[in-house]
Amino acid sequence: MPLIAPSSYEPPAHLWNGHLQTIIPSLFRKVTIPYVRERISTPDDDFLDVDWAFSVKSEKLRVNSEGLLESNFSLLTFHSSLIILSHGLEGSSASPYLVGMARYMSSQGFDCLAWHYRSCSGEMNRQQRFYHIGETGDLHFIINYALTKGYQTIYLIGFSAGGSMTLKYLGEQGAALHPAIKRAVTFSVPLDLMGSARRLEQWDSLVYNYRFNRTLKRKIAEKAAIMPGVFDTAKLRQARSVREFDNLFTAPQNGFRDVTDYYTKSSSLQYLPKIVIPTLIVSAKNDPFLSPECFPEAVGQELTNVWMEFPKAGGHCGFPPRTGGINGDGTSFRPFWSEERALAFLIENQ
């Protein structure tokens, strides 16, 4: 499909670069929602924690020429529709970008299921395995579980690493994708994992690299205390970046030869041509996590079912609205541009 350009997104004037558009919403956006947590047992004697956000009303919705919502809405109801939300690396259902999406979508008539990767729900998982960006078996398990609830229509929304997992899953399934899954939207996607890892090693993104590396190593130490002798924590202390962590731990732990093998086989870019449902990829050109390889405009113009929208601004999982949208008390709520954009795409042509 043709690229969606120019994008309608405009950042707030006071958030003038990608770092501010990434960090300020992450730190200062306070969004609350009454999640209902459920623990699901997996076939390998482990568990996945999911947080449900149930629809509170139906809305009259219409998409304008810019792909956003207008106030004069045509009637649409979604009593049998579910959105499955996949968070980013070391995120959770409480990440501001995800809880904001869940709150907005539930207000528009959708049920939402925000699932946690193993070790990300606040309680360490039982098995030796963790999650990794190329692992889509748990997402498949969650989708099948949701289908047992009777949902006739399912949409997928993924952020960052979760967006990459979502795209890889859709490409892996291809024509075998369950017909209940109708559309997908992803934001801030590291389509090329090696390129993204290198981008995080540049001087202006080292703070993000340090944070991820620290939390990942902390989890291994926690699991090592539960499973003595299983993990070489002394070796892991050598890791000074996410790429080094993945080379020392993620790759060998999951059967990859090395980090290059892991990133090459797990990158979602190669799976895009096999996607059979309408899918939107939105990534900001000033995203401090993404390399030029993550904006494959030439590839996008050749794809049948994948739309690509690359705003000049937005940061990483940011996209705050031009005015308002970030509050400190958790009571007022204004949707972010990304939330309205996702809804517009999901209901387009319905």
N, C-alpha and C positions, 0 to 999 in steps of 0.2 A: 504494500500500500504506500501511497505518497507520504512523505514526512508531514507532520502537522506543524507548519511554520508559516508565519511566526506564532509562537505561543502567546496566549492571552495573559500569562502570569506577569505581574509587576510587583516587586518587593516593596516593603515599607522603606521610606526615604532614610530613616535612621539606621537601618540595617543594610549597609552599603556594600558588603562583600559576603562571599560564601561562608566564611567562618562565623560571622555574626548571625547569618541566616540559619546556620547549623546549631550553634551553641545556645543562643538566646531562647529559642523555642524549647530546646531540651532542658534547660535549667529553670526557666521561669514560666512556662505554660503549665498551669494547674488545671487538670481536667479530672473530673470524677464520674464514675458510673457504677451502678449497683450490679457488679458481676456476680454470677452464681458459679462457684467452682465445682468441677466434677473430676474425679480421678478415674482414668480408664486403664485397665490392666492390659498389657501387651502379651503377645504369644510367647515372648522370651522371658517371662516372669519379671517384667519391669513395669513401669507405669508412665503415663503421659497425663499431665494436668491440663485441663482445658477450662477456660472461663467463658461463660455464656452471657451475652447481653441481649435481652429479648426486646422485640419490637414494642414501642410504646404508642405508635400511631401510624396511620397512612397519610401520605401527602399527595397533593396534585402537583405533578412535576412536568416541566417541559425544558428541552435543551435548546439554547439559542445558537446562532450561527458561529459563535466563538467556542462552542462546546461547554458552556456553563449554564447555570439554571436561571430562568426568568421567574418573575413573580406571578404571572398568569399561567397557572399550571393546568395541564390536562390530567384527568383522573387516572391514576395507576395504583393498584394495590398489590402487596407482596406477602400475602398471608402464608404462602408455602415456600418462601424464598429464604435462603441462608447465605451469609457471606462468611467464608473461612479466611481468617487473618493470620499471616505468618510474619513474625517479628524479625528484626535484624540480629546481627552477631552480638551475643551476650545481652540481648534485649529480653523483653517479657511483655505480658499483656498490660503492664503498668507503664510501659514506655509512652511518653506523651504523644508521639505520632500515632501510636496504635490505639490508645484509649480514646484519643480524639476522633479517629476514624470510626471506632466502635460506637461511640456516643452519637455521632452524627448519623451514621447509617441506621442505628436502631430508632432514632427519631424520625427517620424517613420510611419506616415500615418493614425493615429487614430484621431478622434475627442474625446475631453475629456469634461466631465461635472463634475465640482467640486461643490458639493452642501453644503450648510451650515445648521447646526442644528439650531433650533429656539434659537435666542439670540446670535448667533455666527458670524453674517455677518457684524457687526458694527452698527447695529440698533436693538433696543429691539423689540421683537415680541409683538403682540397686545394682545394675550390671556394670561390667568393666567398660563397656562402650559408652562414648559420648555422642554428641551430634557432630556433623561436619557439613559444609555447604553443598557437597555433592550428594548427600544422602537424602533420598526422596521416599524411602520405604515408610517412614513414620507419617509423612504427609498423606500417602496413599491409604494408610491405616485409618487416619483421622477422617478422610473423605468417606471411606466405606462405613465408618461408624456413624457419621452424619446421615448417610443414606438410610440407615436402619431407623432413623427418627421420622422418616416419612417425607422428607423434603423433596419436592419435585424439581426445584431449581436451585442450583448452587453456583455461587460466584467465588472466585479466588482473588484475594488482594495480598500482595507481599511487599515487604519493605527491605531494601538493601540485600543482605544475605538471604532473607526470606523471599525476596523477589526473584533472586537467582534460582533458589530451590523451586519456586513455582514455575518458572519458565522451563527449567530442566525437566520437571515432572511432565508438563504439558507436551514437550517435545518427545520425551520417552514414550508416553502413551500414544501419541499420534492419533490415528484413526480409531484406536481401541479405547480412547477416552470415554468415560461414562457419559451418556447423553444428557444426564441431569446437569452437568457442568457446562454453563452457557458462555461465560465471558470471564476475563481476568484482567486485572490492572496491577502494575508493579511500579514502584518508585525507587529512584536512586540505586539502580541495579549495577553491581560490578560484573558486567557481562564477560569481561576478561579478567580472571582472578589474578593472574600474574601481573598484569598491568596495574590493577588496583593495589596489589601489595607493594609494588614499586612506588606508586603515587603516595602511599602512606609513609614511605621512607624518605620523602622529601622534607626539607627542613620545616616547611610551614604546616605539615601534617603530623609531625612527630608526636604531638600531644595525644592525638587519637591512637596512634600506634602504641604508645606507651600504656595508655589506659587499657586497650584490648589485651595486650601482652600480659599486663599485671593481673587482670581478672581471670584470664585463661589459666595462667600458672597457679593462681590461688585455688582454682577448682581442682587441679590435679593434686595439689597438696592436700586438699580436703578429702579427695577420693583415696589418696595414698594412706591416709590415717585409718580409713575404713578397710582397705585392702593392703595390708603391709606386704612389702616385697614385690608388688606387681608393677609399680611404676618407678622409673629411675628419676627421682626428683632432683638429684644432684646434677644430672645431665641437663635437665630442663632449665636450671638456673643460668645456663650459658646463653639461653635465648634472649636476644635484645630487641626483637621485632616479631611481628605476627608471622612473617615469612620464616624466620628461624624457628619459631614455635611449631609451625606447621611441618617444617622439615624434620625436627627432632621428635615430635609427638604425633600430630594428626596423620601424617602420611604413613609412617610405619604401623601405627595403631589400627589403621583401616585398610591395610593391604596394598598401599601404594608404594612404588619404588622409592620415590623421594618427593620433595615438594613440587618439582616441575611436573612429575607424573600426576600428582594429585590435582594441581591447578589445571593442567591440560584436560584431563578427563572430566573434571567437575565444572568447568566453565559453561555457562548456559548459552553463550553466543552460538555455538555449533548446533544447538537444538532448535533454534528459532524456525528454520524452514519446515520443520515437521509439525508445527502447531496448527491445529485444525479449527480452533474457535477464535472469535475476535478477541484480541489481546492488545493492551496498551502498555507501552513502556515510557515512563516519564522520568527523565534525569536532567538535572541542571548542569549547564556547562561550567559553572563555577563550583561544582561539588568537590570539596577537598579530598574525597575518597576515590575519585574516579579518574582514570587515565584516558587519553584520546581513543584508545581501543574500545572503550565502553560507549562510544558514540558512533556506531557503524552506519552512518547515513546512507552510504551506497548500498549496503546490504538491505536496509530498511525499505528502500525504493523497489526492491525486487520481491519482497515477501507478500504473500496473498492475504494472510490473516493477522499480521502484526502491524500495529501502528506505532510510530516512534515520535515522541514530542520532547524536544530538548530546549527548554527555556534558557535564556542567558543567565538567569539568576534562580535562586531557590535554596542553595546549599544542599546538605545531605539530610534527607528526610525532614526538610524544613518547610518551605513554601508558606510562610505566614502571610496573612492577607495584607493588602495595601494599608489598611487602617484597622486598629484594634486587634482582637484575636488572642492577645497574651494578657492574662489576668493573674493576680496573685492570690485570690481567695478561693478559687475553685467553684464559685457560685454562678458567675456570668459565663456565657459560652457563645463564641462566634466561630463558625467553621473556618478552617484554613482552606486556602485555594485547592490544595491537594484533595481534600475531602469532597468539595463540590465537583472537582474535575472527575474524580472516580465515579461518583454517582451519575454524572452526566453521561459518561461512557457506558455504564452498566444499563441505563435505561434507553439509550439511543435507539431509535427506530422501533420502539415498542409502543 
